[in-house]
Amino acid sequence: MSETAKIENRILIIDDDADLCDLLTNYLQQEGYVIETAFDSQEGLKKAQSNGFSFIVLDVMLPGMSGFDVLRKIRLTSQVPILMLTARGGEVDRIVGLEMGADDYMPKPFNPRELVARIRAIKRRGSEESWSEGSVEKAEQLVIGDIILDLATRTVKQEEDMVVMTAAEFSLLEALIKSVGHVVKREDLARGVFGRKLAMFDRSIDVHISSLRKKLGSHVNGVERIKTVRSVGYLYVGF
């Protein structure tokens, strides 16, 4: 087995709840994943920075540094997909985590089956069947105005500059560009990017859209790049 294949199945769980780590380890191993755990922030950060994992499950409440601090340090060098666990499920914790670069979150307690579904959805490479192609033909690259999406490497260029994005941000941008000029419903984005329905007051999509606007610029030639269609969804404007 190649090193890439080995890494692809490896998940790191950073949580000080040993019983929860044991439960998730047993469950995820049955799904074919190789699991490592860390029970404190320093150990978790050290393992995460080894770049030996394809996914990280990160608890917000950790001894020492908080999960937010660990997330911030990981994002300095890596865009590995990260799902955060929030004990209270409070909206503030969820929004802060997403704004700092988390791909998704889950409030405790949760069903391990749902965690597996979230992991698969985030890791999933955007499939052609998930989105209508709209006016953009199937290609290795999607080019819209000053933006180039490379679907093979899942990288984004704006003119000649690389734009660093999380897995969720890339999938969201890909979905919008594949439907350029057409409104994509928030519910469809959530189902395609996160593999789940949006709960009431769930602002995950909105926070990721805000991040995309910050990274790509809100306007091009005075025209809004990603338009909000109130109570419906979002539209990427072609230039």
Long-range contacts (C-beta under 8 A, 24 or more apart in sequence): 6-34, 7-52, 7-53, 7-54, 8-54, 9-33, 9-34, 9-54, 10-34, 10-35, 10-36, 10-52, 10-53, 10-54, 10-55, 11-35, 11-36, 11-53, 11-54, 11-55, 11-56, 11-57, 11-119, 12-36, 12-37, 12-38, 12-44, 12-47, 12-48, 12-53, 12-55, 12-56, 12-57, 13-37, 13-38, 13-56, 13-57, 14-38, 14-41, 14-43, 14-44, 14-47, 14-48, 14-56, 14-57, 14-58, 14-59, 14-62, 14-67, 14-70, 15-39, 15-57, 15-58, 15-59, 15-62, 15-85, 16-40, 16-59, 16-61, 16-62, 16-63, 17-59, 23-112, 24-57, 24-112, 24-115, 27-112, 27-113, 27-115, 27-116, 28-112, 28-115, 28-116, 28-119, 31-116, 33-119, 40-64, 41-65, 41-66, 41-67, 41-69, 41-70, 44-70, 45-70, 45-73, 45-74, 48-74, 48-78, 48-80, 49-73, 49-74, 49-77, 49-78, 51-77, 51-78, 51-80, 53-80, 54-80, 54-81, 54-123, 55-80, 55-81, 55-82, 55-83, 55-119, 55-122, 55-123, 56-80, 56-81, 56-82, 56-83, 57-82, 57-83, 57-85, 57-115, 57-119, 58-82, 58-83, 58-84, 58-85, 58-102, 59-84, 59-85, 59-87, 60-84, 60-85, 60-86, 60-87, 60-93, 60-97, 61-87, 67-97, 68-96, 68-97, 68-100, 71-97, 71-100, 71-101, 71-102, 72-100, 72-101, 75-100, 75-101, 79-164, 79-165, 79-166, 79-167, 81-122, 81-123, 81-166, 81-167, 81-168, 82-166, 83-115, 83-118, 83-119, 83-122, 85-110, 91-201, 91-203, 94-203, 94-204, 95-203, 95-207, 98-204, 98-207, 98-208, 98-211, 99-207, 99-210, 99-211, 101-166, 102-166, 103-166, 103-167, 103-168, 104-168, 104-194, 104-204, 105-204, 114-196, 117-195, 117-196, 118-194, 118-195, 118-196, 120-195, 121-193, 121-194, 121-195, 121-196, 122-167, 122-168, 122-194, 122-195, 123-167, 124-171, 124-195, 125-154, 126-151, 126-171, 126-174, 126-175, 126-192, 130-175, 130-192, 131-174, 131-175, 131-178, 131-179, 131-192, 132-178, 132-179, 132-182, 133-178, 134-178, 134-179, 134-180, 134-181, 134-182, 135-180, 135-181, 135-238, 136-177, 136-178, 136-180, 142-174, 142-177, 142-178, 144-177, 144-180, 144-236, 144-238, 144-239, 145-220, 145-238, 145-239, 146-220, 146-239, 147-173, 147-177, 147-216, 149-173, 149-174, 149-177, 158-216, 158-217, 163-215, 163-216, 164-215, 165-212, 165-215, 168-193, 168-194, 168-208, 169-208, 169-211, 169-212, 169-215, 172-205, 172-208, 172-209, 172-212, 173-212, 173-236, 176-226, 176-234, 176-235, 176-236, 177-236, 179-236, 180-236, 180-237, 180-238, 181-235, 181-236, 181-237, 181-238, 182-235, 183-229, 183-232, 183-233, 183-234, 183-235, 184-233, 184-234, 184-235, 185-232, 185-233, 186-232, 186-233, 186-234, 187-233, 188-233, 189-233, 189-234, 205-234, 209-234
